[in-house]
Amino acid sequence: MRGTDLKPRIERFNAAERVAHWMVAICFLYSAFSGLSLWSHRFYWMAAVLGGGETVRAWHPIGGAMFAAALGVLFVKWARQMVLDRDDLAWLAVGHRYAMHEEEGVPESGRFNAGQKVLFWVQTAGALMLLVSGVVLWFPQAMPRALRLAAVFVHPLAAVVSLGAIIVHIYMSTLVVPGALRAMTKGWVRPGWAKAHHGKWYREVAGK
């Protein structure tokens, strides 16, 4: 408990998890915007905002590598908790109800719900594809022509999928599930929130 706020709190994410998460977010957004500025002349105005064309060309691959490294930290911390179980598959079948605030019949979730788990694996796969194809595009002179052509196709495709997943993630964590963003900024949630959105996890941490 802190200050005069005597309401109970449950730790949801520790400091290391929050720092790694926001590193992932910052590096991903930088890589996305700088990548868009390099991908199409329609988005080249973003390069001016980010320091100019030469700066963007130099730092885009570095930002991408930092994104992959930060996501790797979260992978080590969360991978075991992200395995989909039978309840998660049932959750996915009716997950649209959760998004519409109609949670009747939606199975209880553990620390992460099935949607968060799917996002985790989509972003992990996307990061791997972006990293491998990005290395090819970063050092094209050292790569065979076929590999370069494949990278030109794979890199933007993986970026679009990752961007789409992040947009859904932002929407869910800010508009659909109030309180979720606070969990990742302050690290804690109220017991009522935990019980409502992650019932199985709540019982684990509350010993009920």
Biotite code that builds the C-alpha atoms (Angstrom):
import biotite.structure as struc

atoms = struc.array([
    struc.Atom([0.000, 0.000, 0.000], chain_id="A", res_id=1, res_name="MET", atom_name="CA", element="C"),
    struc.Atom([1.190, 3.507, -0.794], chain_id="A", res_id=2, res_name="ARG", atom_name="CA", element="C"),
    struc.Atom([0.253, 6.951, 0.438], chain_id="A", res_id=3, res_name="GLY", atom_name="CA", element="C"),
    struc.Atom([-3.325, 7.365, 1.644], chain_id="A", res_id=4, res_name="THR", atom_name="CA", element="C"),
    struc.Atom([-4.747, 4.812, -0.763], chain_id="A", res_id=5, res_name="ASP", atom_name="CA", element="C"),
    struc.Atom([-5.744, 1.942, 1.507], chain_id="A", res_id=6, res_name="LEU", atom_name="CA", element="C"),
    struc.Atom([-7.592, -0.062, -1.127], chain_id="A", res_id=7, res_name="LYS", atom_name="CA", element="C"),
    struc.Atom([-6.040, -3.501, -1.730], chain_id="A", res_id=8, res_name="PRO", atom_name="CA", element="C"),
    struc.Atom([-3.822, -4.017, -4.760], chain_id="A", res_id=9, res_name="ARG", atom_name="CA", element="C"),
    struc.Atom([-2.501, -7.081, -6.524], chain_id="A", res_id=10, res_name="ILE", atom_name="CA", element="C"),
    struc.Atom([0.838, -6.971, -8.343], chain_id="A", res_id=11, res_name="GLU", atom_name="CA", element="C"),
    struc.Atom([0.280, -7.879, -11.969], chain_id="A", res_id=12, res_name="ARG", atom_name="CA", element="C"),
    struc.Atom([3.616, -7.041, -13.587], chain_id="A", res_id=13, res_name="PHE", atom_name="CA", element="C"),
    struc.Atom([6.911, -6.449, -11.824], chain_id="A", res_id=14, res_name="ASN", atom_name="CA", element="C"),
    struc.Atom([9.312, -3.651, -12.748], chain_id="A", res_id=15, res_name="ALA", atom_name="CA", element="C"),
    struc.Atom([11.478, -5.821, -15.034], chain_id="A", res_id=16, res_name="ALA", atom_name="CA", element="C"),
    struc.Atom([8.439, -6.975, -17.008], chain_id="A", res_id=17, res_name="GLU", atom_name="CA", element="C"),
    struc.Atom([7.141, -3.437, -17.403], chain_id="A", res_id=18, res_name="ARG", atom_name="CA", element="C"),
    struc.Atom([10.508, -2.057, -18.535], chain_id="A", res_id=19, res_name="VAL", atom_name="CA", element="C"),
    struc.Atom([10.896, -4.854, -21.101], chain_id="A", res_id=20, res_name="ALA", atom_name="CA", element="C"),
    struc.Atom([7.323, -4.353, -22.334], chain_id="A", res_id=21, res_name="HIS", atom_name="CA", element="C"),
    struc.Atom([7.776, -0.615, -22.885], chain_id="A", res_id=22, res_name="TRP", atom_name="CA", element="C"),
    struc.Atom([11.128, -1.182, -24.559], chain_id="A", res_id=23, res_name="MET", atom_name="CA", element="C"),
    struc.Atom([9.345, -3.539, -26.958], chain_id="A", res_id=24, res_name="VAL", atom_name="CA", element="C"),
    struc.Atom([6.627, -0.936, -27.546], chain_id="A", res_id=25, res_name="ALA", atom_name="CA", element="C"),
    struc.Atom([9.001, 2.001, -28.134], chain_id="A", res_id=26, res_name="ILE", atom_name="CA", element="C"),
    struc.Atom([11.357, 0.065, -30.410], chain_id="A", res_id=27, res_name="CYS", atom_name="CA", element="C"),
    struc.Atom([8.451, -1.432, -32.345], chain_id="A", res_id=28, res_name="PHE", atom_name="CA", element="C"),
    struc.Atom([6.809, 1.947, -32.957], chain_id="A", res_id=29, res_name="LEU", atom_name="CA", element="C"),
    struc.Atom([10.098, 3.509, -34.031], chain_id="A", res_id=30, res_name="TYR", atom_name="CA", element="C"),
    struc.Atom([10.790, 0.608, -36.372], chain_id="A", res_id=31, res_name="SER", atom_name="CA", element="C"),
    struc.Atom([7.256, 0.744, -37.748], chain_id="A", res_id=32, res_name="ALA", atom_name="CA", element="C"),
    struc.Atom([7.251, 4.473, -38.474], chain_id="A", res_id=33, res_name="PHE", atom_name="CA", element="C"),
    struc.Atom([10.787, 4.541, -39.830], chain_id="A", res_id=34, res_name="SER", atom_name="CA", element="C"),
    struc.Atom([10.043, 1.452, -41.913], chain_id="A", res_id=35, res_name="GLY", atom_name="CA", element="C"),
    struc.Atom([6.925, 3.040, -43.384], chain_id="A", res_id=36, res_name="LEU", atom_name="CA", element="C"),
    struc.Atom([8.946, 6.121, -44.346], chain_id="A", res_id=37, res_name="SER", atom_name="CA", element="C"),
    struc.Atom([11.401, 3.917, -46.233], chain_id="A", res_id=38, res_name="LEU", atom_name="CA", element="C"),
    struc.Atom([8.751, 1.679, -47.773], chain_id="A", res_id=39, res_name="TRP", atom_name="CA", element="C"),
    struc.Atom([6.634, 4.299, -49.562], chain_id="A", res_id=40, res_name="SER", atom_name="CA", element="C"),
    struc.Atom([7.168, 7.887, -50.668], chain_id="A", res_id=41, res_name="HIS", atom_name="CA", element="C"),
    struc.Atom([3.699, 8.643, -49.254], chain_id="A", res_id=42, res_name="ARG", atom_name="CA", element="C"),
    struc.Atom([5.084, 8.126, -45.771], chain_id="A", res_id=43, res_name="PHE", atom_name="CA", element="C"),
    struc.Atom([8.451, 9.747, -46.339], chain_id="A", res_id=44, res_name="TYR", atom_name="CA", element="C"),
    struc.Atom([7.352, 12.774, -44.313], chain_id="A", res_id=45, res_name="TRP", atom_name="CA", element="C"),
    struc.Atom([7.838, 10.549, -41.259], chain_id="A", res_id=46, res_name="MET", atom_name="CA", element="C"),
    struc.Atom([11.552, 10.460, -42.021], chain_id="A", res_id=47, res_name="ALA", atom_name="CA", element="C"),
    struc.Atom([11.765, 14.223, -41.509], chain_id="A", res_id=48, res_name="ALA", atom_name="CA", element="C"),
    struc.Atom([10.100, 13.839, -38.116], chain_id="A", res_id=49, res_name="VAL", atom_name="CA", element="C"),
    struc.Atom([12.543, 11.095, -37.164], chain_id="A", res_id=50, res_name="LEU", atom_name="CA", element="C"),
    struc.Atom([15.691, 13.001, -38.127], chain_id="A", res_id=51, res_name="GLY", atom_name="CA", element="C"),
    struc.Atom([15.899, 12.734, -41.904], chain_id="A", res_id=52, res_name="GLY", atom_name="CA", element="C"),
    struc.Atom([16.365, 10.035, -44.515], chain_id="A", res_id=53, res_name="GLY", atom_name="CA", element="C"),
    struc.Atom([19.969, 9.166, -43.738], chain_id="A", res_id=54, res_name="GLU", atom_name="CA", element="C"),
    struc.Atom([19.271, 8.946, -40.021], chain_id="A", res_id=55, res_name="THR", atom_name="CA", element="C"),
    struc.Atom([16.267, 6.708, -40.589], chain_id="A", res_id=56, res_name="VAL", atom_name="CA", element="C"),
    struc.Atom([18.171, 4.405, -42.944], chain_id="A", res_id=57, res_name="ARG", atom_name="CA", element="C"),
    struc.Atom([20.936, 4.044, -40.363], chain_id="A", res_id=58, res_name="ALA", atom_name="CA", element="C"),
    struc.Atom([18.733, 3.578, -37.298], chain_id="A", res_id=59, res_name="TRP", atom_name="CA", element="C"),
    struc.Atom([15.819, 1.547, -38.671], chain_id="A", res_id=60, res_name="HIS", atom_name="CA", element="C"),
    struc.Atom([17.691, -1.771, -38.575], chain_id="A", res_id=61, res_name="PRO", atom_name="CA", element="C"),
    struc.Atom([19.155, -0.930, -35.175], chain_id="A", res_id=62, res_name="ILE", atom_name="CA", element="C"),
    struc.Atom([15.699, -0.167, -33.821], chain_id="A", res_id=63, res_name="GLY", atom_name="CA", element="C"),
    struc.Atom([14.470, -3.451, -35.262], chain_id="A", res_id=64, res_name="GLY", atom_name="CA", element="C"),
    struc.Atom([17.273, -5.384, -33.607], chain_id="A", res_id=65, res_name="ALA", atom_name="CA", element="C"),
    struc.Atom([16.523, -3.688, -30.284], chain_id="A", res_id=66, res_name="MET", atom_name="CA", element="C"),
    struc.Atom([12.839, -4.602, -30.667], chain_id="A", res_id=67, res_name="PHE", atom_name="CA", element="C"),
    struc.Atom([13.729, -8.246, -31.243], chain_id="A", res_id=68, res_name="ALA", atom_name="CA", element="C"),
    struc.Atom([16.113, -8.245, -28.263], chain_id="A", res_id=69, res_name="ALA", atom_name="CA", element="C"),
    struc.Atom([13.537, -6.703, -25.905], chain_id="A", res_id=70, res_name="ALA", atom_name="CA", element="C"),
    struc.Atom([10.891, -9.135, -27.100], chain_id="A", res_id=71, res_name="LEU", atom_name="CA", element="C"),
    struc.Atom([13.380, -11.924, -26.456], chain_id="A", res_id=72, res_name="GLY", atom_name="CA", element="C"),
    struc.Atom([13.521, -10.841, -22.805], chain_id="A", res_id=73, res_name="VAL", atom_name="CA", element="C"),
    struc.Atom([9.732, -11.065, -22.548], chain_id="A", res_id=74, res_name="LEU", atom_name="CA", element="C"),
    struc.Atom([9.809, -14.428, -24.315], chain_id="A", res_id=75, res_name="PHE", atom_name="CA", element="C"),
    struc.Atom([12.104, -15.834, -21.644], chain_id="A", res_id=76, res_name="VAL", atom_name="CA", element="C"),
    struc.Atom([9.869, -14.442, -18.893], chain_id="A", res_id=77, res_name="LYS", atom_name="CA", element="C"),
    struc.Atom([6.467, -15.336, -20.339], chain_id="A", res_id=78, res_name="TRP", atom_name="CA", element="C"),
    struc.Atom([6.739, -18.188, -22.838], chain_id="A", res_id=79, res_name="ALA", atom_name="CA", element="C"),
    struc.Atom([5.677, -20.910, -20.382], chain_id="A", res_id=80, res_name="ARG", atom_name="CA", element="C"),
    struc.Atom([2.661, -18.872, -19.323], chain_id="A", res_id=81, res_name="GLN", atom_name="CA", element="C"),
    struc.Atom([1.603, -18.363, -22.931], chain_id="A", res_id=82, res_name="MET", atom_name="CA", element="C"),
    struc.Atom([0.896, -22.012, -23.760], chain_id="A", res_id=83, res_name="VAL", atom_name="CA", element="C"),
    struc.Atom([-2.693, -22.375, -24.959], chain_id="A", res_id=84, res_name="LEU", atom_name="CA", element="C"),
    struc.Atom([-4.790, -24.878, -22.995], chain_id="A", res_id=85, res_name="ASP", atom_name="CA", element="C"),
    struc.Atom([-8.297, -26.279, -23.447], chain_id="A", res_id=86, res_name="ARG", atom_name="CA", element="C"),
    struc.Atom([-9.938, -23.322, -21.714], chain_id="A", res_id=87, res_name="ASP", atom_name="CA", element="C"),
    struc.Atom([-8.060, -20.946, -24.006], chain_id="A", res_id=88, res_name="ASP", atom_name="CA", element="C"),
    struc.Atom([-9.395, -22.694, -27.093], chain_id="A", res_id=89, res_name="LEU", atom_name="CA", element="C"),
    struc.Atom([-12.916, -22.385, -25.679], chain_id="A", res_id=90, res_name="ALA", atom_name="CA", element="C"),
    struc.Atom([-12.196, -18.692, -24.950], chain_id="A", res_id=91, res_name="TRP", atom_name="CA", element="C"),
    struc.Atom([-11.160, -18.073, -28.540], chain_id="A", res_id=92, res_name="LEU", atom_name="CA", element="C"),
    struc.Atom([-14.414, -19.584, -29.795], chain_id="A", res_id=93, res_name="ALA", atom_name="CA", element="C"),
    struc.Atom([-16.399, -16.915, -27.940], chain_id="A", res_id=94, res_name="VAL", atom_name="CA", element="C"),
    struc.Atom([-13.738, -14.219, -27.676], chain_id="A", res_id=95, res_name="GLY", atom_name="CA", element="C"),
    struc.Atom([-15.865, -11.777, -29.664], chain_id="A", res_id=96, res_name="HIS", atom_name="CA", element="C"),
    struc.Atom([-18.196, -11.599, -26.650], chain_id="A", res_id=97, res_name="ARG", atom_name="CA", element="C"),
    struc.Atom([-15.310, -10.452, -24.485], chain_id="A", res_id=98, res_name="TYR", atom_name="CA", element="C"),
    struc.Atom([-14.520, -7.675, -26.957], chain_id="A", res_id=99, res_name="ALA", atom_name="CA", element="C"),
    struc.Atom([-18.177, -6.572, -26.866], chain_id="A", res_id=100, res_name="MET", atom_name="CA", element="C"),
    struc.Atom([-18.355, -6.612, -23.035], chain_id="A", res_id=101, res_name="HIS", atom_name="CA", element="C"),
    struc.Atom([-20.652, -9.631, -23.127], chain_id="A", res_id=102, res_name="GLU", atom_name="CA", element="C"),
    struc.Atom([-18.638, -11.936, -20.901], chain_id="A", res_id=103, res_name="GLU", atom_name="CA", element="C"),
    struc.Atom([-21.367, -14.403, -20.011], chain_id="A", res_id=104, res_name="GLU", atom_name="CA", element="C"),
    struc.Atom([-20.218, -17.842, -21.123], chain_id="A", res_id=105, res_name="GLY", atom_name="CA", element="C"),
    struc.Atom([-16.606, -16.733, -21.657], chain_id="A", res_id=106, res_name="VAL", atom_name="CA", element="C"),
    struc.Atom([-14.242, -19.137, -19.800], chain_id="A", res_id=107, res_name="PRO", atom_name="CA", element="C"),
    struc.Atom([-12.131, -17.705, -16.991], chain_id="A", res_id=108, res_name="GLU", atom_name="CA", element="C"),
    struc.Atom([-8.563, -16.794, -17.848], chain_id="A", res_id=109, res_name="SER", atom_name="CA", element="C"),
    struc.Atom([-5.276, -17.312, -16.084], chain_id="A", res_id=110, res_name="GLY", atom_name="CA", element="C"),
    struc.Atom([-2.694, -14.546, -15.872], chain_id="A", res_id=111, res_name="ARG", atom_name="CA", element="C"),
    struc.Atom([-3.034, -14.036, -19.629], chain_id="A", res_id=112, res_name="PHE", atom_name="CA", element="C"),
    struc.Atom([-6.193, -14.641, -21.628], chain_id="A", res_id=113, res_name="ASN", atom_name="CA", element="C"),
    struc.Atom([-6.224, -16.518, -24.912], chain_id="A", res_id=114, res_name="ALA", atom_name="CA", element="C"),
    struc.Atom([-6.214, -13.315, -26.963], chain_id="A", res_id=115, res_name="GLY", atom_name="CA", element="C"),
    struc.Atom([-3.069, -12.112, -25.224], chain_id="A", res_id=116, res_name="GLN", atom_name="CA", element="C"),
    struc.Atom([-1.447, -15.479, -25.774], chain_id="A", res_id=117, res_name="LYS", atom_name="CA", element="C"),
    struc.Atom([-2.233, -15.429, -29.488], chain_id="A", res_id=118, res_name="VAL", atom_name="CA", element="C"),
    struc.Atom([-0.838, -11.895, -29.713], chain_id="A", res_id=119, res_name="LEU", atom_name="CA", element="C"),
    struc.Atom([2.336, -13.052, -27.979], chain_id="A", res_id=120, res_name="PHE", atom_name="CA", element="C"),
    struc.Atom([2.934, -15.865, -30.474], chain_id="A", res_id=121, res_name="TRP", atom_name="CA", element="C"),
    struc.Atom([1.998, -13.724, -33.478], chain_id="A", res_id=122, res_name="VAL", atom_name="CA", element="C"),
    struc.Atom([4.458, -11.054, -32.373], chain_id="A", res_id=123, res_name="GLN", atom_name="CA", element="C"),
    struc.Atom([7.137, -13.626, -31.639], chain_id="A", res_id=124, res_name="THR", atom_name="CA", element="C"),
    struc.Atom([6.777, -15.172, -35.097], chain_id="A", res_id=125, res_name="ALA", atom_name="CA", element="C"),
    struc.Atom([6.596, -11.716, -36.672], chain_id="A", res_id=126, res_name="GLY", atom_name="CA", element="C"),
    struc.Atom([9.706, -10.531, -34.858], chain_id="A", res_id=127, res_name="ALA", atom_name="CA", element="C"),
    struc.Atom([11.629, -13.598, -35.990], chain_id="A", res_id=128, res_name="LEU", atom_name="CA", element="C"),
    struc.Atom([10.577, -13.079, -39.608], chain_id="A", res_id=129, res_name="MET", atom_name="CA", element="C"),
    struc.Atom([11.374, -9.374, -39.427], chain_id="A", res_id=130, res_name="LEU", atom_name="CA", element="C"),
    struc.Atom([14.773, -10.027, -37.870], chain_id="A", res_id=131, res_name="LEU", atom_name="CA", element="C"),
    struc.Atom([15.853, -12.677, -40.377], chain_id="A", res_id=132, res_name="VAL", atom_name="CA", element="C"),
    struc.Atom([14.567, -10.802, -43.432], chain_id="A", res_id=133, res_name="SER", atom_name="CA", element="C"),
    struc.Atom([15.897, -7.544, -42.010], chain_id="A", res_id=134, res_name="GLY", atom_name="CA", element="C"),
    struc.Atom([19.417, -8.930, -41.690], chain_id="A", res_id=135, res_name="VAL", atom_name="CA", element="C"),
    struc.Atom([19.250, -9.973, -45.338], chain_id="A", res_id=136, res_name="VAL", atom_name="CA", element="C"),
    struc.Atom([18.172, -6.471, -46.359], chain_id="A", res_id=137, res_name="LEU", atom_name="CA", element="C"),
    struc.Atom([20.738, -4.882, -44.022], chain_id="A", res_id=138, res_name="TRP", atom_name="CA", element="C"),
    struc.Atom([23.624, -6.707, -45.711], chain_id="A", res_id=139, res_name="PHE", atom_name="CA", element="C"),
    struc.Atom([22.357, -7.335, -49.266], chain_id="A", res_id=140, res_name="PRO", atom_name="CA", element="C"),
    struc.Atom([25.824, -7.578, -50.809], chain_id="A", res_id=141, res_name="GLN", atom_name="CA", element="C"),
    struc.Atom([26.555, -10.684, -48.740], chain_id="A", res_id=142, res_name="ALA", atom_name="CA", element="C"),
    struc.Atom([23.283, -12.432, -49.636], chain_id="A", res_id=143, res_name="MET", atom_name="CA", element="C"),
    struc.Atom([22.285, -14.443, -52.727], chain_id="A", res_id=144, res_name="PRO", atom_name="CA", element="C"),
    struc.Atom([19.729, -12.866, -55.058], chain_id="A", res_id=145, res_name="ARG", atom_name="CA", element="C"),
    struc.Atom([16.974, -15.373, -54.236], chain_id="A", res_id=146, res_name="ALA", atom_name="CA", element="C"),
    struc.Atom([17.293, -14.624, -50.534], chain_id="A", res_id=147, res_name="LEU", atom_name="CA", element="C"),
    struc.Atom([17.145, -10.883, -51.167], chain_id="A", res_id=148, res_name="ARG", atom_name="CA", element="C"),
    struc.Atom([13.979, -11.245, -53.231], chain_id="A", res_id=149, res_name="LEU", atom_name="CA", element="C"),
    struc.Atom([12.375, -13.386, -50.538], chain_id="A", res_id=150, res_name="ALA", atom_name="CA", element="C"),
    struc.Atom([13.303, -10.826, -47.875], chain_id="A", res_id=151, res_name="ALA", atom_name="CA", element="C"),
    struc.Atom([11.753, -8.009, -49.917], chain_id="A", res_id=152, res_name="VAL", atom_name="CA", element="C"),
    struc.Atom([8.459, -9.941, -49.827], chain_id="A", res_id=153, res_name="PHE", atom_name="CA", element="C"),
    struc.Atom([8.623, -11.323, -46.277], chain_id="A", res_id=154, res_name="VAL", atom_name="CA", element="C"),
    struc.Atom([9.728, -8.167, -44.455], chain_id="A", res_id=155, res_name="HIS", atom_name="CA", element="C"),
    struc.Atom([6.745, -5.911, -45.285], chain_id="A", res_id=156, res_name="PRO", atom_name="CA", element="C"),
    struc.Atom([4.316, -8.834, -44.955], chain_id="A", res_id=157, res_name="LEU", atom_name="CA", element="C"),
    struc.Atom([5.529, -9.592, -41.431], chain_id="A", res_id=158, res_name="ALA", atom_name="CA", element="C"),
    struc.Atom([5.434, -5.880, -40.612], chain_id="A", res_id=159, res_name="ALA", atom_name="CA", element="C"),
    struc.Atom([1.788, -5.572, -41.699], chain_id="A", res_id=160, res_name="VAL", atom_name="CA", element="C"),
    struc.Atom([0.766, -8.585, -39.603], chain_id="A", res_id=161, res_name="VAL", atom_name="CA", element="C"),
    struc.Atom([2.642, -7.266, -36.561], chain_id="A", res_id=162, res_name="SER", atom_name="CA", element="C"),
    struc.Atom([1.158, -3.793, -36.979], chain_id="A", res_id=163, res_name="LEU", atom_name="CA", element="C"),
    struc.Atom([-2.341, -5.227, -37.204], chain_id="A", res_id=164, res_name="GLY", atom_name="CA", element="C"),
    struc.Atom([-1.801, -7.265, -34.045], chain_id="A", res_id=165, res_name="ALA", atom_name="CA", element="C"),
    struc.Atom([-0.483, -4.234, -32.159], chain_id="A", res_id=166, res_name="ILE", atom_name="CA", element="C"),
    struc.Atom([-3.470, -2.110, -33.211], chain_id="A", res_id=167, res_name="ILE", atom_name="CA", element="C"),
    struc.Atom([-5.810, -4.760, -31.811], chain_id="A", res_id=168, res_name="VAL", atom_name="CA", element="C"),
    struc.Atom([-3.697, -4.945, -28.639], chain_id="A", res_id=169, res_name="HIS", atom_name="CA", element="C"),
    struc.Atom([-3.851, -1.173, -28.103], chain_id="A", res_id=170, res_name="ILE", atom_name="CA", element="C"),
    struc.Atom([-7.602, -1.139, -28.728], chain_id="A", res_id=171, res_name="TYR", atom_name="CA", element="C"),
    struc.Atom([-8.239, -3.978, -26.275], chain_id="A", res_id=172, res_name="MET", atom_name="CA", element="C"),
    struc.Atom([-5.980, -2.631, -23.522], chain_id="A", res_id=173, res_name="SER", atom_name="CA", element="C"),
    struc.Atom([-7.328, 0.931, -23.633], chain_id="A", res_id=174, res_name="THR", atom_name="CA", element="C"),
    struc.Atom([-10.966, 0.833, -24.745], chain_id="A", res_id=175, res_name="LEU", atom_name="CA", element="C"),
    struc.Atom([-12.233, -2.700, -24.161], chain_id="A", res_id=176, res_name="VAL", atom_name="CA", element="C"),
    struc.Atom([-10.550, -3.485, -20.829], chain_id="A", res_id=177, res_name="VAL", atom_name="CA", element="C"),
    struc.Atom([-10.177, -0.336, -18.707], chain_id="A", res_id=178, res_name="PRO", atom_name="CA", element="C"),
    struc.Atom([-7.468, -0.864, -16.113], chain_id="A", res_id=179, res_name="GLY", atom_name="CA", element="C"),
    struc.Atom([-5.294, -3.051, -18.314], chain_id="A", res_id=180, res_name="ALA", atom_name="CA", element="C"),
    struc.Atom([-3.035, -0.141, -19.263], chain_id="A", res_id=181, res_name="LEU", atom_name="CA", element="C"),
    struc.Atom([-2.599, 0.838, -15.610], chain_id="A", res_id=182, res_name="ARG", atom_name="CA", element="C"),
    struc.Atom([-1.387, -2.688, -14.890], chain_id="A", res_id=183, res_name="ALA", atom_name="CA", element="C"),
    struc.Atom([1.472, -2.138, -17.326], chain_id="A", res_id=184, res_name="MET", atom_name="CA", element="C"),
    struc.Atom([2.282, 1.410, -16.166], chain_id="A", res_id=185, res_name="THR", atom_name="CA", element="C"),
    struc.Atom([1.919, 1.069, -12.398], chain_id="A", res_id=186, res_name="LYS", atom_name="CA", element="C"),
    struc.Atom([2.237, -2.693, -12.088], chain_id="A", res_id=187, res_name="GLY", atom_name="CA", element="C"),
    struc.Atom([-0.883, -3.396, -10.028], chain_id="A", res_id=188, res_name="TRP", atom_name="CA", element="C"),
    struc.Atom([-4.623, -3.971, -10.346], chain_id="A", res_id=189, res_name="VAL", atom_name="CA", element="C"),
    struc.Atom([-7.544, -4.034, -7.964], chain_id="A", res_id=190, res_name="ARG", atom_name="CA", element="C"),
    struc.Atom([-8.790, -7.433, -6.774], chain_id="A", res_id=191, res_name="PRO", atom_name="CA", element="C"),
    struc.Atom([-12.164, -6.810, -8.407], chain_id="A", res_id=192, res_name="GLY", atom_name="CA", element="C"),
    struc.Atom([-10.527, -6.196, -11.764], chain_id="A", res_id=193, res_name="TRP", atom_name="CA", element="C"),
    struc.Atom([-8.406, -9.335, -11.451], chain_id="A", res_id=194, res_name="ALA", atom_name="CA", element="C"),
    struc.Atom([-11.414, -11.437, -10.491], chain_id="A", res_id=195, res_name="LYS", atom_name="CA", element="C"),
    struc.Atom([-13.498, -10.079, -13.372], chain_id="A", res_id=196, res_name="ALA", atom_name="CA", element="C"),
    struc.Atom([-10.919, -10.444, -16.140], chain_id="A", res_id=197, res_name="HIS", atom_name="CA", element="C"),
    struc.Atom([-8.503, -13.156, -14.979], chain_id="A", res_id=198, res_name="HIS", atom_name="CA", element="C"),
    struc.Atom([-10.472, -15.277, -12.516], chain_id="A", res_id=199, res_name="GLY", atom_name="CA", element="C"),
    struc.Atom([-8.149, -18.268, -12.415], chain_id="A", res_id=200, res_name="LYS", atom_name="CA", element="C"),
    struc.Atom([-5.112, -16.059, -11.884], chain_id="A", res_id=201, res_name="TRP", atom_name="CA", element="C"),
    struc.Atom([-6.932, -14.105, -9.165], chain_id="A", res_id=202, res_name="TYR", atom_name="CA", element="C"),
    struc.Atom([-7.619, -17.262, -7.191], chain_id="A", res_id=203, res_name="ARG", atom_name="CA", element="C"),
    struc.Atom([-3.974, -18.297, -7.528], chain_id="A", res_id=204, res_name="GLU", atom_name="CA", element="C"),
    struc.Atom([-2.547, -15.057, -6.200], chain_id="A", res_id=205, res_name="VAL", atom_name="CA", element="C"),
    struc.Atom([-5.293, -14.507, -3.612], chain_id="A", res_id=206, res_name="ALA", atom_name="CA", element="C"),
    struc.Atom([-5.140, -18.101, -2.378], chain_id="A", res_id=207, res_name="GLY", atom_name="CA", element="C"),
    struc.Atom([-8.858, -18.618, -2.920], chain_id="A", res_id=208, res_name="LYS", atom_name="CA", element="C"),
])
